[in-house]
Amino acid sequence: MAAVVTEYVIDPEDQARADLYNFLGVLLARPADNGLLKQIAALSGDDTPLGTTLKTLAKLASVTS
């Protein structure tokens, strides 16, 4: 009997959405430690509403302890 291998291709937009939901889950699960704050402070964004929000979040994380 031959094994069947199924390969799933995830749309990049769906992957980005899943990554964002995972990030939000990490933020909401518990208070951010210094390592997470440094990672958040390194985020960048564009001029879209989501990008602007990420830039603001990064700025706030850079001045939060």
C-alpha positions in Angstrom: 0.0 0.0 0.0 1.4 3.4 -1.0 1.4 6.3 1.4 -0.4 9.4 0.2 1.2 12.7 0.8 -0.9 15.8 0.7 0.7 19.2 0.5 -1.2 22.3 1.5 -0.4 25.7 0.2 -1.4 28.5 2.4 -2.2 31.8 0.8 0.3 34.5 2.0 -2.6 36.7 3.1 -4.0 34.0 5.2 -0.6 33.3 6.7 -0.1 37.0 7.6 -3.6 37.0 9.2 -2.8 34.0 11.2 0.5 35.5 12.3 -1.3 38.7 13.4 -3.8 36.7 15.4 -1.0 34.8 17.1 0.7 38.1 17.9 -2.4 39.5 19.4 -2.9 36.3 21.4 0.6 36.7 22.9 -0.1 40.3 23.8 -3.4 39.5 25.5 -2.3 36.3 27.3 -0.1 38.1 29.9 1.8 41.3 30.6 4.7 41.8 28.2 8.2 41.1 29.5 11.2 43.1 28.4 12.0 40.7 25.6 8.6 41.0 24.1 8.6 44.8 24.5 11.9 45.0 22.6 10.4 42.9 19.8 7.4 45.1 19.6 9.5 48.2 19.7 11.3 46.9 16.6 8.1 46.7 14.5 7.5 49.0 11.6 4.5 49.8 9.6 3.3 51.6 6.5 0.6 54.2 6.0 -2.3 51.8 6.1 -4.5 51.9 9.2 -2.9 48.6 10.4 0.6 49.9 9.6 0.0 53.1 11.5 -1.3 51.2 14.5 1.8 49.0 14.5 4.0 52.1 14.4 2.2 53.6 17.3 2.4 50.3 19.3 6.1 50.1 18.6 6.6 53.6 19.8 4.7 52.9 23.0 6.6 49.7 23.6 9.9 51.6 23.3 9.0 53.8 26.3 7.3 51.1 28.4 8.9 49.0 31.1 
